[in-house]
């Protein structure tokens, strides 16, 4: 019998003023600063056996160009984490800066809705291993511009259109759940998997416990982004470590 692939746990670090923060439902007025040193946080993740990091430049998202590339560079050079980077990537120059600073992958959301030709150009230039589609949804419709703007574009139709163009990696956030610790949109991810089984869907938003992650894993979801649940200690790094390497000795050195 084939062994089911274990879901990849991808912690998120969201950046404002170079600090590690979290917002609730993308609202900049509902900001909590968790650590002033994102590199310290990234190193803690790496020590727990985590391999990948979702790094979001919230200043960049607001400014509409990359801002926190120095933090990206610091984490990329001082850890071995595979970083996917998003927020404020609007031009070829932004992508050049992100990749030169050490991003392994970049995520485009609003630009994929508003500037389709630019996004397709990036996909053609860099390939579908480096370009991730951001498909943020509210009531199953795509939302853009830091979630301030809803569209009448169904999320599955949106993903399907880009799948036909070669996209394979998709981060889908149910924005009504993001930062709310209310559980992820299981039904939405099941629908995406049923409609587009070859898409590598990464669940994001609402993760509140290891039970949520285990349920997504049972569904066969390849990846999950976890933010506030880690920072609020709803999911501990020890729990993640045990999930990643369950056979390791509890006395094993760190």
N, C-alpha and C positions, 0 to 999 in steps of 0.2 A: 504494500500500500504506500502511496506517495506521502511524504512528510509535508505537512502544511507549513508554508513559510511563516515565520514569526513576524508579527507587525513590528515595524521600526518606530521606536519612540524618538521624536524629534523635539527637543525643548526649544522654546522661543525666547529670544531676547529682543525686546522692543526698546528703541533708543530715542530719548529726547535729551538734548543738551549733553550727549555723551554718556548719559546715565541709563541704567536698566530700569524700565518702568512698565506698568501695565495700565491699559485703559479699560473701561467698561463700555461695551458696544461701540467701540471706536470713538468715544466722546473724550476730546482733549481736556474738557473741564473735569472729567472724572479720572484723574491721573494719580497713581500711587508710585512713588519712587521706592524700589526694593533694594537697590544697590548702586552706589556711585561708581563702582568699578566693574564694568561688564566682563573684562578679561578674567577677573577673579571668579565670576559666576561660570564662565565658559570652562575654566579649568576644573571647577567642581563637577560640572557635567562630564567632562572627559574622564575624570578619576572614577566616576561611577560606571564607566564602560560604554558611555554614549559615544556614537561616532559622528552624528550629524547635528547641525545647528540651523535653526531658522532665525535669521537676523533681519529685523525690520527697522528701517530708517524712518521713524515717524516725522522727524523734522523734514526729511526729504519729501515725504508724501505731501506735507503742507506747502513746502517751497517749490514743488514740482521739478526738483533736480536733486541729485545725490548730495548729501550733507555730511553724514557720519562715516565717510570712507576711511578715516584714520583709525576709528575703532575696529572696523572690518579688517584693516591691515594688521592691527595689533593682535587680534584674535587669530587671524590666519597664520601669522608668523610664529606665534608663541603657543599654539596648540596644533594638533593634527586633525581637528574637527573638519568635516566636509560641510562647508557653509553654503546654504542657499540664501540669497540676499534679495530683499525687495524694499520698495518704498521710494518714490520719487524718480524712478527710472523712466525717463521720457525721451532720451535722445541716444544716438550712437555713442556720443561722448560719455554719457552716464554709464553705459555698459562697459566701455573701454576702461573707465576709472574703476568700476566694480571688479571686473576680471583682473585688472592689474593689481588691485589691492588684495586679491586672494579669494574672491568668490569662486566656488566651483560651479554654481548654478545661479540664475537670477529668475525672479518671478515677476511677471507682468500681468496686471489686472485691468485697471482702468484703461490703460493704453490699448489693450487687446479689444476693448469695446469701442473706444473713440478713434483710435488710429490704427485700424486693422492692417493697413499696408506696411506701416513701420514694424508692427509686431511680426508679420509674416516675413519681412526682410531679416529680422533678428533670427527667426527660426531657420531660415535658409542659410544665413551666414554662420551661425554657431551650432546648429543641429539640435535635435530634440532631447539630447542628454543634458544640455546646458540651459535650455529655455523651459521654464515651468509656466503653465497657464494658471493665473489666479481667477477662480470662479466664485466670487463672494455672492451669497444669495440671501434675499429676504423674501419670505413667502414664496420660495422656489423661483423668484425672479432675480436676475443679476442686478447688483447694486455697485456703484462706482464712486470715485472721488472721495475716498476715505469713508465710504458707506453713507455719505450725505445725500446721494442721488440714486433713486430707484429707477429701473428701466422696465419696459414691458417685454423683456427678452427672457424666455424660460431657460433656466440654468442648464438643463440637459440638451436643449437645442444649441445653446452657446458652446458647450463642450464638444458636442457632436460636429459642429461646423469646423472647429479647429482640429479635431481628430482626423477629419478628412484631409487636412493640410499637413498632417504629420505629428501633431502634438501627442505625447504619450503621458507626460507627468502633469497632474492637475492638483492644486491645493484648493479645496472647497470649504469655505467658512460660512456657517449659518450665523449671520451677524446678530440675529436676535438672541443668540446664546453666548456670543463671545464675551469672555470675562465675567460671565454670570454664574459659573459653576452649576449649571442646571442640567447637565448631560448633553451629549452631542446629538446631532440630527440623524439618528440611525436609519430612519425611513428614507431620508434623502439619499444617503450613501448606498442603501440597498437598491434604490431606483437607478442610480447612476451605474452601479455595477451590473444590474440586469440589462440596461440599455447599451452600455459600452464596456463589455467585460475586459477589453484589452487596454483600457485606460488605467494607469497607475494612480489611483485616487488617494490623496492624503487628506484625512479628516482633520478639521480644525474648528475650534469653538465649542465651549461648554463642557470640556472634559473636567470631571469633578472627582474621579476616584480611579483606582486600578481596575475596579469592576467595569467601568466604561471602556477602558483599554482592552480588557480581556474579551468583552463582548464584540468590539470591533475586530479583534483578532479572530474570533470564531467566525465572523462574517467573511473573513478573508481580505479585509481592508489592508493594503500594503504598508501604510504609514499613518502616523497620528502626531499632530503638533500639540504640545502641552505647554501651557504658560502659567496662568494664575494658580492652577492646582498645585504646582510645584512651589511657587513662591509663598502660597498660603499654607503649605505643609499638609495639604489634603492628599498628596502623593509624595512620598519621601524618596530621596535618591537611593536609599537602601532597598526600597521596594523595586525600583527600576533596575538596580544592580542585580537583584535576585531574579527578576524576569529575564534580563539579558543573558545571565550566566547562572542558571539555577543549580548546576552541578558543582559550582565552585564552593570550596570549603568556607564556612563562616569565619574560620580563623585565618583565611588567606590574607596576605599582606596587601595593604593599600599603597 
